[in-house]
């Protein structure tokens, strides 16, 4: 595995791989890697048939590790966010990644953060995570676009746990990178059902007990929704139940949105939806979601 730190070195490696007929696959991360991230690498390595006479191509998997300052707001955990590059490199080498791209801030934003090509996430970014973290999705799309420009991937792999992020990346890719396939890797969970997250390491034993109520609430709510219960009743009941079961979890939202446009659904909605939850437990903010067909 190559470990690269500059845009020039990354572009050179991509050029060599493309000349050899490889499929360029990008897995953007912020590091502090765990089994969930490795599932993204596994999907990246799986390859795909490009069609026509080309047949399958050997993937050239690039995993970026970069804690992006533009997607952290005032008072958020940018300085506290775990940075474990040496351990990440060992995991990625064991997982068979071809490149670890670990640039510093000046390499990603050579003209400075203020002069970066800032992206605007639009209406779908104004609710849920976007409402709770103003500017977060603009910063996220800005760095993702920068990585897309540097790596020029055929495919990019993102985790389904960050459902709003995934929706917005796909929306941007459809507009600005029409030849790029954005794939979603299913959420990887602890044995308890808790979605794996780099932030889980900050949870105490008591915090973990509270965190586990989030997924239990999601799973029960999905069963009720699929059985035909009105969405407003289900959401309100589970908000109250969470307050009772885990009073230390400060619930930010429990919301049902359409999978097609990420708009909150109406009472008479039928189709594919996503049930999302976010809560802060201690100093740690957790998110999760489940798909639901109603």
BELHU-V160129 format. One record per backbone hydrogen bond with DSSP energy under -1.0 kcal/mol. CO is the residue of the C=O (numbers start at 0). NH is the residue of the N-H. E is the energy in kcal/mol with one decimal. If there is no record, write none. Layout:
# BELHU-V160129
CO_NH_E + CO_NH_E
This chain:
# BELHU-V160129
1_99_-3.0 + 3_101_-3.0 + 5_9_-2.0 + 6_10_-2.7 + 7_11_-2.0 + 8_12_-2.2 + 9_13_-2.6 + 10_14_-2.5 + 11_15_-2.2 + 12_16_-2.2 + 13_17_-2.8 + 14_18_-2.4 + 15_19_-1.2 + 16_21_-2.5 + 17_20_-1.7 + 22_59_-3.6 + 23_153_-2.8 + 23_154_-1.9 + 24_61_-3.2 + 25_156_-2.3 + 26_63_-1.6 + 28_65_-1.8 + 33_37_-1.9 + 34_38_-1.5 + 36_40_-1.7 + 37_41_-2.2 + 38_42_-2.0 + 39_43_-2.5 + 40_44_-2.2 + 50_53_-1.3 + 57_22_-2.1 + 59_24_-2.5 + 60_97_-1.5 + 60_98_-2.1 + 61_26_-2.9 + 62_100_-2.5 + 63_28_-1.6 + 67_70_-1.4 + 68_71_-1.4 + 72_75_-1.9 + 76_80_-1.8 + 83_87_-2.8 + 84_88_-2.6 + 85_89_-1.6 + 86_90_-2.1 + 87_91_-2.6 + 88_92_-2.4 + 89_93_-2.1 + 90_94_-1.7 + 91_96_-2.3 + 97_1_-2.6 + 98_62_-2.9 + 99_3_-2.9 + 100_64_-2.6 + 103_107_-1.6 + 104_108_-2.9 + 108_111_-2.1 + 112_115_-1.1 + 115_117_-1.9 + 121_124_-1.8 + 122_125_-2.1 + 126_129_-2.1 + 127_131_-2.5 + 128_132_-2.4 + 132_135_-2.4 + 134_138_-2.2 + 135_139_-2.3 + 136_140_-2.7 + 137_141_-2.0 + 138_142_-1.9 + 139_143_-2.4 + 140_144_-2.7 + 141_145_-1.6 + 142_146_-2.4 + 143_147_-2.6 + 144_148_-2.3 + 145_149_-1.9 + 146_150_-2.8 + 147_151_-2.4 + 153_180_-2.2 + 154_25_-2.3 + 155_182_-3.0 + 157_184_-2.6 + 160_162_-1.5 + 161_165_-2.6 + 162_166_-2.3 + 163_167_-2.3 + 164_168_-2.7 + 165_169_-2.4 + 166_170_-2.1 + 167_171_-2.5 + 168_172_-2.9 + 169_173_-2.3 + 170_174_-1.2 + 171_175_-3.4 + 172_176_-2.1 + 176_179_-2.2 + 180_155_-2.3 + 182_157_-2.6 + 184_159_-2.8 + 187_195_-2.6 + 189_192_-1.8 + 193_189_-3.2 + 196_199_-1.3 + 198_201_-2.0 + 199_202_-1.9 + 203_207_-2.6 + 204_208_-1.7 + 205_209_-1.8 + 206_210_-2.9 + 207_211_-2.2 + 210_213_-1.4 + 211_215_-1.6 + 212_216_-2.3 + 213_217_-2.1 + 214_218_-2.7 + 215_219_-2.2 + 216_220_-2.4 + 217_221_-2.4 + 218_222_-1.8 + 219_223_-1.9 + 220_224_-2.6 + 221_225_-2.8 + 222_226_-1.1 + 223_228_-2.3 + 224_227_-1.6 + 229_233_-2.2 + 230_234_-2.8 + 231_235_-2.3 + 232_236_-2.3 + 233_237_-2.1 + 234_238_-2.0 + 235_239_-2.0 + 236_240_-2.1 + 237_241_-2.4 + 238_242_-1.8 + 239_243_-1.5 + 240_244_-2.9 + 241_245_-2.8 + 245_248_-2.0 + 248_250_-1.2 + 249_279_-2.1 + 252_277_-1.9 + 254_275_-3.2 + 255_264_-1.8 + 256_273_-2.6 + 257_261_-2.1 + 262_257_-2.7 + 265_268_-1.6 + 270_293_-2.5 + 271_258_-2.3 + 272_291_-2.5 + 273_256_-2.5 + 274_289_-2.0 + 275_254_-2.2 + 276_287_-1.9 + 277_251_-2.9 + 277_252_-1.5 + 278_285_-3.1 + 279_249_-2.9 + 280_283_-2.0 + 283_280_-3.3 + 285_278_-2.2 + 287_276_-2.4 + 289_274_-3.0 + 291_272_-3.0
